[in-house]
Amino acid sequence: MVVLAACGSDPVSGGETVLICPSGATIARELPASEVARVVSAGGYRTVLTVDPSAPRAADARFRRITDALAAARRQPRVFPARRGGPRPRGGIPGVLVVPATQLPVPNGVSQYELPAEATVDVEIVSNEIRHHQRTPVGTAIRVATVGINAPNVVGTTVASVRDNWVHDNRFGFIIEAGFPVAGSALRGDAIITTRGNRFSASCQRDLLVSLSRHTTGLGLANAPYLRNSRYLLDLGVDVPWGAAWFANPDGLGNSLVVNGATIPNGRLTAYDASRTCP
């Protein structure tokens, strides 16, 4: 599993953490001195992330602030090469997990990272084979979330470009969701997702699930809170026909779901079959 998160995050067991840190940032976990030096000086660690502040995101003030922040961040000495190629065979619940912020335990003597009020992660997932993530109920090749692990009050924005991947033999091919929302918290998170040139096949539940709550809530298996006043902007191209996708975005919460330029009416369309087994 590969975890993409903002600066100050900590590795998830069995995974590989990506840190995005400006020069001189505090690293929130204990690393060998050589690794600390490389992270602080280069601004990235096993990085698969790119920042493109020149691309227009949206017209409202919040997205302009995000664009300005990304532009300022670009002026810091950073290196963001995109990871390309290579199979990602069976493993944890997701093959690739993207979140805007994360806070996990740190060893004694290591300062905990202070979470910001807002966080943006901008990623490219390019030219991978991702297969055999079939754990019940929500094994998935690619999981993109807008609320991070132990970071429910960080208003997140997740920008992802998913291109030229071969995604096959998973329970779900691609899940776009709130992730880790907690009742009584900010319940805000925006997504800007573009897919091009991907091949999805043999997903034993669905190629695409979009939930403005946690994935299991969208499927009717749990009762996590839904986001409020959030926007999911999806440009799917021809990778996944929207008519073949499942989604959950109930009315009355101020959320909007826009797919290929069209606003999707509020509602829920899922048909999860717990008895179905993956080959």
C-alpha positions as CSV (number, residue, x, y, z in Angstrom):
1,M,0.0,0.0,0.0
2,V,1.2,3.5,-0.8
3,V,-0.1,6.4,1.4
4,L,0.0,9.9,0.1
5,A,-0.4,12.5,2.8
6,A,0.7,16.0,3.8
7,C,3.8,16.9,5.8
8,G,3.9,15.7,9.3
9,S,2.3,12.4,8.6
10,D,3.5,9.0,9.9
11,P,3.7,5.7,8.1
12,V,0.8,3.4,8.1
13,S,1.7,-0.2,9.0
14,G,2.9,-2.1,6.0
15,G,2.8,1.0,3.9
16,E,5.0,3.6,2.4
17,T,4.5,7.2,3.5
18,V,4.9,10.2,1.2
19,L,5.8,13.4,3.0
20,I,5.5,16.9,1.4
21,C,7.5,19.3,3.4
22,P,9.0,22.7,2.7
23,S,12.6,23.3,3.4
24,G,13.3,23.3,7.1
25,A,9.9,21.7,8.1
26,T,9.7,19.7,11.2
27,I,9.5,16.0,10.4
28,A,6.9,14.4,12.8
29,R,8.5,10.9,12.9
30,E,11.9,9.5,13.8
31,L,14.0,8.9,10.7
32,P,17.7,8.1,10.2
33,A,19.7,11.3,10.0
34,S,20.4,10.7,6.3
35,E,16.7,10.4,5.6
36,V,15.9,13.6,7.6
37,A,18.5,15.5,5.6
38,R,17.1,14.3,2.3
39,V,13.5,15.0,3.2
40,V,14.2,18.5,4.6
41,S,16.6,19.5,1.8
42,A,14.6,18.1,-1.1
43,G,11.1,18.7,0.3
44,G,9.8,15.2,-0.7
45,Y,10.1,11.6,0.4
46,R,9.4,8.7,-2.0
47,T,7.3,11.3,-3.7
48,V,4.6,10.7,-6.3
49,L,3.1,14.1,-6.0
50,T,3.0,17.1,-8.3
51,V,1.9,20.7,-7.7
52,D,0.5,22.7,-10.6
53,P,-0.7,26.0,-9.3
54,S,-1.1,27.4,-12.8
55,A,-4.1,25.2,-13.5
56,P,-7.4,26.8,-12.6
57,R,-9.3,24.9,-10.0
58,A,-12.5,26.9,-9.4
59,A,-13.7,30.4,-9.2
60,D,-14.6,30.8,-5.6
61,A,-12.4,32.3,-2.9
62,R,-11.5,29.1,-1.2
63,F,-10.0,27.6,-4.3
64,R,-8.2,30.8,-5.1
65,R,-6.6,30.6,-1.6
66,I,-5.6,27.1,-2.3
67,T,-4.0,28.0,-5.6
68,D,-2.2,30.9,-4.0
69,A,-0.9,28.6,-1.2
70,L,0.3,26.1,-3.8
71,A,2.1,28.8,-5.7
72,A,3.8,30.0,-2.5
73,A,4.7,26.4,-1.8
74,R,6.2,25.9,-5.2
75,R,8.7,28.7,-4.4
76,Q,10.1,26.5,-1.7
77,P,12.9,24.1,-2.8
78,R,10.9,20.9,-3.5
79,V,11.2,17.9,-5.8
80,F,8.0,16.2,-6.9
81,P,8.8,13.5,-9.5
82,A,5.9,11.3,-10.4
83,R,6.2,7.6,-9.7
84,R,5.5,5.6,-12.8
85,G,5.1,2.0,-13.6
86,G,5.3,-1.2,-11.6
87,P,2.7,-3.7,-10.4
88,R,1.0,-3.2,-7.0
89,P,-0.3,-6.7,-6.2
90,R,-2.6,-7.9,-3.4
91,G,-2.1,-6.4,0.0
92,G,-4.1,-4.2,2.4
93,I,-7.6,-2.8,1.9
94,P,-6.4,-0.2,-0.7
95,G,-3.6,-0.4,-3.1
96,V,-3.1,3.4,-3.1
97,L,-4.6,5.7,-0.5
98,V,-4.6,9.5,-0.8
99,V,-5.6,11.8,2.1
100,P,-5.0,15.5,2.6
101,A,-3.8,15.3,6.2
102,T,-2.9,12.6,8.7
103,Q,-1.9,12.4,12.3
104,L,-0.6,9.1,13.8
105,P,1.3,8.3,17.0
106,V,4.9,9.3,17.2
107,P,7.7,7.8,19.4
108,N,8.5,9.2,22.7
109,G,10.7,12.3,22.4
110,V,9.4,13.2,18.9
111,S,7.3,16.3,18.6
112,Q,3.8,15.7,17.3
113,Y,2.9,17.6,14.2
114,E,0.4,20.4,14.8
115,L,-2.4,20.0,12.2
116,P,-3.3,23.0,10.1
117,A,-6.9,24.3,9.6
118,E,-6.7,23.4,5.9
119,A,-4.6,21.1,3.8
120,T,-4.3,20.3,0.1
121,V,-2.8,17.2,-1.5
122,D,-2.2,17.2,-5.2
123,V,-1.2,13.9,-6.7
124,E,-0.6,11.9,-9.9
125,I,-1.1,8.2,-10.0
126,V,0.3,7.1,-13.3
127,S,1.1,3.9,-15.2
128,N,0.6,1.3,-12.5
129,E,-0.9,-2.2,-12.5
130,I,-3.0,-2.5,-9.4
131,R,-4.7,-5.8,-8.7
132,H,-6.2,-8.3,-6.2
133,H,-7.3,-5.9,-3.4
134,Q,-10.3,-8.0,-2.5
135,R,-10.7,-7.7,1.2
136,T,-14.3,-7.4,2.4
137,P,-16.2,-5.2,2.3
138,V,-14.2,-2.5,0.6
139,G,-10.9,-3.8,-0.9
140,T,-10.0,-1.3,-3.6
141,A,-7.2,-0.5,-6.0
142,I,-7.3,3.3,-5.5
143,R,-8.9,5.1,-2.6
144,V,-9.0,8.9,-2.6
145,A,-10.3,10.6,0.5
146,T,-11.0,14.2,1.5
147,V,-10.8,13.9,5.3
148,G,-7.6,12.5,6.7
149,I,-6.8,9.9,9.4
150,N,-7.2,11.4,12.9
151,A,-7.6,14.8,11.2
152,P,-11.3,15.4,11.0
153,N,-11.1,19.1,11.7
154,V,-8.6,19.8,8.8
155,V,-10.7,21.0,5.9
156,G,-9.1,19.0,3.1
157,T,-8.9,19.4,-0.6
158,T,-7.7,16.4,-2.6
159,V,-6.6,17.0,-6.2
160,A,-5.8,13.8,-8.1
161,S,-4.9,13.0,-11.7
162,V,-5.2,9.2,-12.3
163,R,-3.8,8.2,-15.7
164,D,-2.9,5.1,-17.7
165,N,-3.3,2.6,-15.0
166,W,-4.4,-1.0,-15.4
167,V,-6.8,-1.8,-12.5
168,H,-8.1,-5.3,-12.4
169,D,-9.4,-8.1,-10.2
170,N,-10.2,-5.9,-7.2
171,R,-13.4,-5.7,-5.1
172,F,-13.6,-2.0,-6.1
173,G,-11.5,-0.3,-8.8
174,F,-11.7,3.3,-7.5
175,I,-13.3,4.8,-4.4
176,I,-13.6,8.5,-4.0
177,E,-15.0,9.3,-0.5
178,A,-14.9,11.4,2.6
179,G,-12.6,8.9,4.2
180,F,-12.4,9.5,8.0
181,P,-15.2,11.9,9.0
182,V,-16.1,12.2,12.7
183,A,-19.4,13.5,14.1
184,G,-19.1,17.0,15.6
185,S,-16.0,17.8,13.5
186,A,-15.6,20.2,10.5
187,L,-17.2,17.7,8.0
188,R,-15.7,19.6,5.1
189,G,-13.6,18.2,2.2
190,D,-13.4,18.9,-1.5
191,A,-12.2,16.7,-4.3
192,I,-11.0,17.5,-7.8
193,I,-10.4,14.3,-9.7
194,T,-9.4,13.6,-13.3
195,T,-9.1,10.2,-14.9
196,R,-7.7,9.4,-18.4
197,G,-6.5,6.3,-20.1
198,N,-7.2,3.9,-17.3
199,R,-8.4,0.3,-17.8
200,F,-10.8,-1.1,-15.2
201,S,-11.8,-4.7,-15.4
202,A,-13.0,-7.6,-13.2
203,S,-14.1,-5.4,-10.2
204,C,-16.3,-7.9,-8.3
205,Q,-18.5,-5.1,-6.8
206,R,-18.0,-2.0,-8.9
207,D,-15.4,-0.1,-10.9
208,L,-16.3,3.3,-9.2
209,L,-17.9,4.2,-5.8
210,V,-18.3,7.9,-4.9
211,S,-19.4,8.6,-1.3
212,L,-19.6,11.9,0.5
213,S,-19.3,10.0,3.7
214,R,-17.1,7.0,4.6
215,H,-17.2,4.3,1.9
216,T,-19.0,1.8,4.1
217,T,-21.7,4.4,4.9
218,G,-22.2,5.1,1.2
219,L,-22.8,1.4,0.8
220,G,-25.3,1.2,3.6
221,L,-23.0,-0.8,5.9
222,A,-22.2,1.9,8.5
223,N,-23.4,5.2,9.9
224,A,-20.6,7.7,9.7
225,P,-21.6,11.3,9.2
226,Y,-21.8,12.9,5.7
227,L,-19.8,15.9,4.7
228,R,-21.5,19.4,4.6
229,N,-21.1,22.1,2.0
230,S,-18.4,20.2,0.1
231,R,-17.8,19.8,-3.6
232,Y,-16.7,16.8,-5.6
233,L,-15.7,17.7,-9.1
234,L,-15.0,14.6,-11.2
235,D,-13.7,14.6,-14.8
236,L,-13.9,10.9,-15.7
237,G,-13.5,11.2,-19.5
238,V,-14.5,7.9,-20.9
239,D,-12.7,5.7,-18.3
240,V,-15.8,4.9,-16.3
241,P,-19.3,5.5,-17.6
242,W,-21.1,7.4,-14.9
243,G,-24.2,5.2,-15.4
244,A,-22.1,2.2,-14.2
245,A,-20.9,4.0,-11.0
246,W,-22.3,3.8,-7.5
247,F,-22.7,7.0,-5.5
248,A,-24.1,8.3,-2.2
249,N,-24.8,12.1,-1.8
250,P,-28.1,12.6,0.1
251,D,-30.1,15.8,-0.1
252,G,-30.1,18.7,2.4
253,L,-26.4,18.8,3.3
254,G,-25.2,21.5,0.9
255,N,-22.9,19.2,-1.0
256,S,-22.5,19.1,-4.7
257,L,-21.3,16.3,-7.0
258,V,-20.3,17.3,-10.5
259,V,-19.3,14.7,-13.0
260,N,-18.0,15.5,-16.5
261,G,-19.5,19.0,-16.1
262,A,-23.0,17.9,-15.1
263,T,-24.4,18.3,-11.6
264,I,-25.6,14.9,-10.4
265,P,-29.0,15.0,-8.5
266,N,-28.8,14.2,-4.8
267,G,-29.5,10.6,-3.9
268,R,-27.9,7.2,-3.5
269,L,-27.3,4.4,-6.0
270,T,-25.6,1.3,-4.7
271,A,-26.3,-2.4,-4.8
272,Y,-23.7,-3.9,-2.6
273,D,-23.9,-7.7,-2.4
274,A,-22.2,-9.1,0.7
275,S,-22.5,-12.6,-0.5
276,R,-20.5,-12.0,-3.7
277,T,-17.1,-13.5,-3.7
278,C,-14.2,-12.3,-5.8
279,P,-12.6,-14.9,-8.1
